[in-house]
Amino acid sequence: MLKFLLPLMLLIKFKNDWSMIQVGLGLLSFLVGMNYFHNNCLYNLGFSMGLDYLSYLMVYLSVWIMFLIIISSLQVKFNNNYSSFFVFVNLVLLFSLLVSFSSLNYLLFYISFEVSLIPTLILILGWGYQPERIQAGVYMIFYTLTLSLPLLGSLLFLYFKEGSLLMMLMKPVSEMSYIKVIWYFSSVMAFLVKLPMYMFHLWLPKAHVEAPVAGSMILAGVLLKLGGYGLIRILYVFQKLSLSFSWLWVSLSLVGGVIVSLMCLRQVDMKSLIAYSSVVHMSLVLCGLMVFSWWGLMGAVVVMVGHGLCSSGLFCLANMVYERVGSRSMMIGKGLLNFMPSMGLWWFLLSVGNMAAPPTLNLFGEISLIISLVSWSSLSMWGLMLLSFFSACYTLYMYSLSQHGVFFSGIYSCSSGNIREYLVLFLHWLPLNLLVLNLSLVSGISCLQGVSV
């Protein structure tokens, strides 16, 4: 792992040189990509860190999204808006994410999981747009920290019980008792907030709407995946206990997903709509993880990767519109086919990915999740049917309202994108559609069996 972390630490030294940071992150993502091998369950071991196949996917996604963030945030450099500190905060955030995804010790994972909150908060408060960003930052901190303290208590209890916090040495908790149930809920809730599950999702739209493009992209692309990744790691200890509560999580996620889908249909804020759609996708991921099936785990991992690329690209597009129009409202920024004709194709391609149409990763992931849920209970078909229908509805609503119609009279010129913006969108779209050609690569069919229960 040091061969990833040391170059990242060295890059912090060049925080004043924007082009050097871009090239360095590009080379780092290339290095992570070339490191692909998964014959063993764990590799790159040392310093309580190591990678298995799931960690490798998340590390690769983190480095890739951060590479695209630095390219798409050039406005910070042009405005000379504390650009060197901006780069420093992003690199510290990436460092904490890499440590989170590669830690083999629950305590190290918890510490880096919490450390990632601080750079995210600085991004929202420092480079956000409206004064409401302070409220959004407070929401995010208090939602996450309130339910993280019970997690710390449960990890200390686990250490007292087992004598170790190494993930590989844990034994599943078997018998059911009141104390074990409280222990289970206190362990799981921190990750459900981060995911976020319905009812604990209120911080997410606020944080997305007020965050700069870098904050939105890293939140949608990677930070939500921390919740799913943490659940996969912690549920191994509570697998027998968690099976008794599968009905609760699946019911909440399906009903909540349908309600949030209906909320998407009444949004007029572009970023708010994309943020709420993230809650819907993550509710499906939670369903897949909580039914403890092989299809569910595989589908959850694929949807996490696909959603990270697709949602990050949509936030990038929304920011391009905001930079030109000066508003995120779809009432003002409508008729964009007249105003930004060459961007219409990218809106279409990423909207197709958001509604899980072929040939995107999201389609394969959602098919796997649907198979796992229907085999768990045939009643879940109703919820899945409504979720699939409404996800197509709100995506088409977003695309048609933003691209078609009579454009606002204050917008009077044609403003296409530049090469940098096309490159960022292409690098979001390419892996989202290209990885479908080798699904065993992204789903880890040969390797995730070490993680499955």
N, C-alpha and C positions, 0 to 999 in steps of 0.2 A: 504493500500500500504506500510505502514511502516514496516510490517512484512517481506516484500521483500527487502526494501531498507536498513534497519538497519543491517541485517546479511551481506549484501554486503559491507557496510561501515566497519564492524568489520573484514571482510576478508582482507581488505587492510592492517590491522595491521600485518597480517601473510605473507606479500609479499615475505619474504625471504624463507619461507617454501613451496616449490613447491607442495609436496604431500598434504599438508594441504589445499592449494588452490584448488587442483583437487577434493578432497573429499568435501570441502565446496561448490563448485559450483555444484557438483553432488547432494548434499543434497538440495541445493536451487532449482535446477530444479525439484527435487522430490516434494518439498514443493509447488512450483507453480502448478505442475501437480495435486496434491491432492486438490488444492484450486478450482478445476473445479466445478462450479455451475453457472447456467445462467437462473434462473427463473425470476430474475429481470433484468431490462435493465441496471442499474448501481449499482455497489456494491463496497465495500472497499473504501468508500468515506472519504475524509478528506484532508486538506491542499491543496485544489484546485486540488486534484488528485482522480482518481477513474477508475474503469475498466468497460467497457462493453464487449460484446463477442469478438468484433474485436480487442480491446486492449489486451484482455487476450491472444488471439492467438499469437499476435506479441511479447508480453512479454515472453511467453513460448518459442517461437522460438529464441528470443535473448539469454535467459539464456542457452538454450540447445546448441546453436552454440558456445557460449563462453566456455562452459564446454568442448566441443570437441576441441576447439582451444588450450586450455591449455594442453590437452593431446597430440595433434599433434605437438606442438611447443617445444618438449623436447630438440631439437637440440640447442636451445638458452641456455638452462641450461647446457648441456654437454660442450658447447664451452665457458661457463661462460661469455656470451656476454650481460652483464648488465641485468641478468635475473630478479632481484628483481624489477628494474625499468620497465622492459617489462611487468611483472605481474601487477604492479601499473597502467600503461597506459591502459592495457586491462580492468581492473576493473573500472577505471574512465569512459572508453568508455561505458561499460555495464551500469553503473549508469546513464549516460546521456541518453542512449537509453530507460531505464525503465521509467525515468521521461518523456521523449518525448511521449512514448506510453500511459502513464497513466494520462497525464495532461488534465484537463477540461477547461483550460484557454488558449486562443490563444497565448497570450504573453509568458506564461511559455513554451508552446510548441515551439514557435519560438526560445526562448533562448536556450533550451536544444537541439533543432534541429541544431543550429549553434555550440553549445559547442561540439557536437559529431565530428565535423570536426577536432578539434585540436588534440585529441588522434590519429585519423586516420592518420593525417599528420605526427605526431611524429613516428608512426609505419612505415610509408613508408620511411621517411628520416633516421630514426635511424637503422632499421633492413633490409632495402632493399638491393638488390644485386649489381646493377650496378650504375655508376655515374649518369646515366640518371634519377635516382629516384628524383633528385632535380627538373628537368623539369616536371616530372609527378606530384610531389606535388604542384608545382606552378600552373599547369593546373587545378588540382582539386580545389584548393583554389579559383582561380580567376573565374572559371566557376560558382562555387556555390555561392560565395559571391557577384559577380556582380549582379546576379538576385535575391539575397536575400534582398538587400536593398529596392527595390520596394515593396517587401512583407511586410517589417516593416512599410513602409509608408502607405500601404493599411490597415494594422491592426490598425494603429493610426487613420486613417480616419474612420474605422469601429467603433472604440471606441468613437470618436467624434460624430458619427451619432447615435449609439445605446445606448451609456452610459455604456456599459459593454462589456467585451470580453469573457464572459462565453459561451461555445459552446452551452449549452442547451437553452440559452436565445435569440439566434439569430433568426431574421426574414428573410426569403428569399427576395432578391432584385427582384422587379417585372419589373418595366418599363425599357425600353432600351433608353440609351442616350450615347453621345460620352464619357462623363466623366465616366459613368458606365462601358463602354467597356474597357477604359484604366484601371480602377480600377480592373476589372475582370482579364485582362491579367497580370497586375502587381502582383496579388495575386497568379495566377496559375503557372507562369513561374518558380519560385524557385523550385517547386515540380517536374516540367517537367524535369529540369536539373538533379535533384537528381534521377529521375526514371531510366535511362535517356531516353528522347525522341530522336528520330533520328534528327540529325543536332546539338543537344546539347550533343552528346554522346562521343565526342572526348577525354574527360578527362578519361573515364572509362577504355579503353584498356591500356592506358599508366599507370594508377594507378595500375591496376591489374598486369601487367607484371613486374613492378618494386617493387611491395609490397612483403613482406615476406608472408609465408603461412597464418599467423594470419591475416594480412591485407587483403589478397584476400578472405579468408573465411568470415570475418565479412562484407566486402564490398558486396560480392555476397549474403551472407545469410541474412543479416539484413538491411544494410544501404540503399540498393536500395529500400527496402520495405518502408522506411521512406517516400519516394516520393509518393508511392501509398496510404499509410495511410494518409498523409497530404492532398492529393487530395480528398479522401473520406470525410475528416473533413471540408475542406474549400468549396467544391462544394455544400454543403447543402445551403450555403448563396447565391450562384450564380446559383442555378439549372435552373431557367427559362431563365436566360441570356445565360448559357452554352449550352442549347439546340440549340440555333441559330448557335453555332460554332462547333457542333458535327461533321459536314461534314469535317471541317478543320482537326481536330485531328485524326479522323478515316482514312482519306485519307493519311495524313502524316505518320501515324503509319504503315499502310499496305504497302504503297510504300517503306517507309524507311526500314521496316522489310525485304522485298524482296531484297532490295539492300544490306543490311547488311548480309543477308544469302549468297548472291553471294560472298561478301567479305570473309566470313568464309571459302569458298571453295578454296581460294587461300592463306590461312594462313599456315605457316610452324612452327610457334611458338605455342606450346601446350597451354600455358596460354592465349595467345592472341585469339586463336580460341574459348576457353571457355568463355572469356570475351565478344567477339562479339555475341556469342549465347545468352548471358544474355540480350543484347540489343534487340534481336529478341523476346525473351519471354516477356520482359517488354513492348514492343510495343503492344503486344496482350492485356496485362493487361490494358494499357491506353485506347485501343479501348473499352474494356468491361466497364470501368468506365465512359467513355464519352457518351455512348449511353443511360445512365440512365434507365437501365432495371434491373429487379430483377435477371434474369439469368446472366447478365453482371457483377453485383456486386458480386454475389456468385462465379462465375467462376474466377474473378480477385483475390478474397481472397484466393481461393484454389490454383491457380497457384502461387501466392506469397509465400505461405507456401511450396508447392511442389518444386518450383524453388530454394528456400532458402536451402532446404536440399540437393537437387540433385547437384546444382552448387557448393555448398560448398564441397561436397564429391569429385567432379571432380577436384577441385583445390587442394584438399588434395592428390589425386592420382598423379597429375602433379608434386607436390612438392616431393613426394616419388621418382619419376623418376629422378627429378633434383638432389636430394641428392646423388643418386647413380651414375648417368651418368655424371653429371656436366654440362648438357646442356638441354635447353627446346626445342631445335629443333627436329622436328619429323623425320628429315633426319638422325640425329645421333641416336636418341632414338627410332629407329624402330626395329622390330623383338623382341619386349619385351616378347613375349611368350617363347622365348628361354632363355632370361636373367632373367625374373621374372615370371615363369610359374603360380605360385599360385595367382598372381595379375590379371591374365587374366580374371578370373571370375568377379572380382570387377569392372574392366573396362567395361565388358559387361553389368553388372547389372545397373551401373550408366549411361552408354550410352543409354540403353533402357529407363531409366527414362527421360533422356534429350530429347529424340525424342517423348516423350509422348506416349509410348506404354503401354498396360496393363501389370500388375495391379497397375500402379502408380497413385498418386494424380494428376500428370500433365495431365493424360488422361481425368479424370473427369472434371478438370478445363478447359481444352481446348475445350472439347465438349460443356460445358456451354457457353463459350465465342463464339464459332462458332454459336450456336443457337441464342444467343443474337444479333450477328452482321448480320446474314442472315435475321432474322426477322426485323431488322432495315432497311436494304437495300439488295436486292438480288444481286446487283452489287459487294458487298464485297466478294461474293463467289470466284471471280477470285483471289483476293489477298490472301484469306485464303487458297485456293487450292495450290497456289505457295509457301506460307509460310510453309504449312504442308509438301509438297514435299521436299523443300530445307532443312528443319530442319532434315528430315531423311537422306538426302544426306550428309550434313556436319558432322552429328554425325557418320554415317557409314564410311565416309572419315577419321575422326579422329581415330576411333577404328581400322579400317583395316590398316591404315598407321603406327600407333604406335605399333600394336600387331604383324603384319605379315611382311614378307619380310626377307631379309638377314641382320642380325644385324651387326652393325659397328665393324670393326676388332679390334678397341681399347678396346671394351668391351669383356672381355675374361672369365668371371666367372659367375656362376649362383648366383643370390642374391635375395632370397625371402624376404618377409616382416617379421616383428616380431609381437608378440602378440598385442602390443600397437597399431600398424597400422591397424591390422585386426579389433580390437575393435572399433577404430574411424570410419572405413568404415562401419562396421556393424551397428553402432549407427546412421549413416546417412541413411543407406538403410532401416532399420527396420521401422521407422515411415513413410517413404515415401511410403511403400507398405502396412503397417499394417493398417494405418488410412483409407484405402479404404473400410475396413470392416464395418466402421461406418461413413458414409459420412456426416450424420447430425452433427457429432461432430466437423468436421473441417470446414464445410461450414456454420455452424450456422443457419440451415434452420429454427429452432424454434425461433431464436433470432435476426438475422441481420435485421429483419423487422423494428426494431427500428431505424436502420441506413439508410435503403433504402428510396428512395424519390418517 
